[in-house]
Amino acid sequence: MIKVTFWGTRGSIATPGRKTARYGGNTSCVELRAAGQVFVFDAGTGIRELGLRLEQEFKSKPLTLHLFVSHTHWDHIQGFPFFLPAYHEKNQIFVYGPAGRDKSLDEILRIQMDSDYFPVELGDMKAKISVNEIRDRFSIEGVTVEPFYLNHPAMTFAYRLSDRKQTVIYATDNEPYRYSLHQRPNASLDKSDFPDYLDQKFVEFLANADLLIGEAQYTIKEYQTKKGWGHSPIESLVEFAWRARVKKLALFHHDPLHDDKAVDKMVKHAQRLARVRGGNMKCVGAFEGMKIVVGKADRKRKS
């Protein structure tokens, strides 16, 4: 089984308040437990609460944690300085992600914690922290993790995690290269159809996932004025997931301008789109505290 817990589901900037209480206001952070390992995807403000929970769970026991950063925009790293397990020397934290355009991943994390911005520098954290730039698939205790470059104004990875039985994909902050609802699911494309070809490679990366945690930040109307911003309209995410035969789609990275009622409408719209396409794909809206167990009867609850 792969156990998934959502600690932050918001995109761009944290949005606490009454209007976002149900889906949550913390920025991106998702925890996966597989093969006895702790995997975390992104270190937005949601990672602070995860750190508090891990402190309660592990107490004096050492913690080994694998943190996968999709990219280094603030909403995906800004919670790391507040992650308490990083301050205990008994713990080991492996950080993985893409290199920046002109800086290393390690440099970017250190700059965020420069004394001009934060009172504690990265090097002062007591945990054993290893920062690793990756490009290729690798394994951790029998669990494979494969990165895939996304279309976003930063070097950005999606991650495909598999324990040989179940597969979960984390794919946030992505814009379709050429958005078309009418692309045939099994169309034959070559590199001369470059934008469609790249979208098709993304569909192949998603193929047959048990759970896709996917970013659908905009409605189609909003997307018309935000092309090139590196985010998806909900229609393209559902289309790509349907073409890839994804079993379950969790809508993620909710826009800071969308309150709970707006997200409700987007979730219902995604469910309608999936029904029109046919098949058995389920669509849900990710919220803070939501738990999904992949590999047995799925369940979700608010903690």
N, C-alpha and C positions, 0 to 999 in steps of 0.2 A: 504494500500500500504506500501511497504518497499522500501525506497529510499537508494540506495547504491552509494557511491562515493569513488573512489580509489585515495589515496594520496601518496602511495608508493607501488611499485610493484616489486622491485628488491630484490634478496636474497643475503645473505652472507656479502656484503659490498656495500656501496653506489658507484655508477659509473656514475657521471655526465660527460657530454661531447657531442660532436656533433653526435657520433655514437649511442648514447642511447637516443637521445632527444625525439623520438616519444613515446617509451614505458616508458621512465623515468628512472632516476638513483637513486631515493630515495628508502630506504628499507621499509619494510612492514608496511603499515597502511591503514585500510579500515574503512570508516564511514558508519553507518547505521542509518536511522531515521525510527522509528516505534512507533506507539501509542503515539506520542508526546515526545518520549524519544530520547536521543542522545547516541548511542552505538558506541564504537570504538574498533576495533580489531587490536591489536599490536601497539607498540609505537616506530617503526623504525624512521628513519630520516624524513619520510613523515609526521609525526605528527606535526612537526614544522610549516609547511604551513597550516595544518588544524587549529592549534592554532591561527594563524594570522587571518584566515577566521572567526573563532568563535568570536574572539575579535571584529571584524567588525559587526557581526550579533547581538551579545548580548549587546555590549557596557556596559552600567551601570547595566543591568539586571543580576540577578544571574543565573549561569549556573550549572545544575546538569548533570554530565556525567558519563557513565559506561564504563570503559576501561577493556577489556578482553585481557590478555596477553597469547599468546599460549605457550611460554616458554621464558626463560631468556637469550638465546644467544644474543649477542650484537646487531645483526641486527634487533632484535625485541623489544629492550628497549632503544637503544642509543639516541633516539630522545626525550625521556621524560624530561630530564633536560632542554630542550629548548622549552617546551610546555607552552606558556605564561599564559593560563587560570589557571595553577597551582600556579601562583604567586599572585592571587587576593583572598582576604579573603571572598569575596562574593560568591565564587564558591565552589561546593562540587564535589569531584571526588572519585568515588568508583572504586577501582582496584581489579580485580579478576584474579585468575590463579592457577596453580598447585604449590605445594611446591617443592623446590629444592631437590636434593638427600641428602644433609647434611646441608642445610640452609633453613630458611623460605623465602617465597617470599618477605616479608618486609625486611629481612636482605640483600637479594641480591640487591634490589632496593637502599638500603642505601649504600651498598658497592660501587655501581657504582658512587654515588655522594659523596664519601669520599673526604676530602679536598686534598688528594694526586692526585685525578683524576679530580676534578671539584670544582670550587670556591664556589658553593652554595650546602649545604647539604640538604637532603630530608626534614629534620625537619624544615628547614628555609623557605620552601615554605609556603605561607600564606593561600592557599586554605585548606579547610577541606578535608584531604585525608585519606581514609579508605582502608586498604589493606586486602583482604579476600582470604584465600585459600579455594578452593571449590573442590568438588568431584561429587556432585549429581546435578540433574536438579532442577532449581528453577525459580521463576517468578518475573518479574519487571513490575508492572502496566499492568498485563494481557499478557505480552510477556514472553514466556518460553525460557530459555536458558539451553541447555544440553551439558555438556562436554563429550569428548570421548578421551581416551588415544591413542596416535599415536606412531609409531615405529621410534624413533629418539634418538640420543645420548644426551638426556636431557629429563626431565619430561615434556611432551608436550601434549597439548590439541588441539583437534578440537572443534568447537562450532557449535551447531545447534540452530538457533534462529527462533522462529515461533510466529506469531501474531494470530494464530488459522485459518488463511486463507492462508497465504503464508509462505514458509520456505526458509531460506537462510542458507547455511553451509559454514563456514570458516575452511578450512583444509589444512594447509601448513606445510611443513617439515615432511614428512611421507615417509617411505620406505615400499614397499610390503614385507610381511614376506616370501612369496614364490611367485615369479613372474611367472604366467602362463597365456598365452593368450587363452589357450584351456579349461579353467575351464568352465563347463556348467553353464549358468546363474541361473538355479534352482536346482543345485546339492544339494543332501542331505549330509551334513558333520557332523561328530561328533568330539569330542575333541581328538581322536586318530590321526586325520589328523591335528595336531596342527597348523603348519604355514598356511595351507589353511583355517582352521577353523577361525583363527584370521583375515585373510583377508576378509572372508565372514562376520564376525561381523562388519567390517568397511563398507562393502557394505550395510548391513542392516541399519547402522547408516545413510548412505547417502540416504536411500530409498525415492524416489518420491520428492526430493528437487526441488523447483522451480529454484534455483540458487545454484550452487556449485562453490565456489572460491577455486580452488585446485592447489596445487604445482606440477609443471611438469618441474623440473629444467634441466633434462638431455635428450639428445637423447639416443636411445637404445645403440648406439656405445659408447657414453661417460659413460653410466651406467656400462658397463662391467668392467671398471677400477675403479669404485667408489662404489662398493657394500659395504654396511656397513656404508656408510657416512650419511644415514638417509634421503635420497632424492629419488624422483621417476623419472623413465623414463616416457616420455609422453605416451607411449603405455599402461602402467599399469593404469595411471589416467583415460584415456579415457575408458579403459576396465571396471574399477570399476564403473565409472559414468554411462556407458551404462547398466551394470548389475543392477544398482540401479534405473534405469529409471529416471535419472535426466533430467530435461527439458532444462536447460542451464548450460554450463560449461565455466567458465572464467579461462583461464590459467594464472598462477600467480607465483611469486617468481622466476623471470627470473634470470638465471645464470649471474654473473658479466662478464663472458667471452663472453656472447652472445650479439652482437650488434643488432640494429633494424632489419637488414636483416636476421640474424639468427633466431630471434624470429618470424619474418614473415614466415619463412620456417617451423618452428615448429607448428605454428597456422594452416597453410595450411595442414600439415601432420595430425594434430589432426582432422581437418575437413574431410579429406579423410578416416581416420580410422572410424569416426562416420558414414559416408555414407556407408562404407562397411558393418558395423554392422547392419545397417537399423534402422528404427525408426525416431523420430523427434528431437533428441537432437541437440541443436545448440552449437557450439564451437566458442569462441571469445578469443582474447588476451587482457588481462587487461593492461591498460595504465594509467598513471597519469592524473587525470582530467576526466576519464571515469565515466559516470553516468548510472546506470541501475535502472529502476523503476519496481519493482516486484509487479504484481497485476493489471497492465494495459498493453497496448501495450508497450513493451520494447523499450527504446530509449537509445542511447549513443551519447555523444558529448564530445568534449574537451573544458574545461573551460579556 
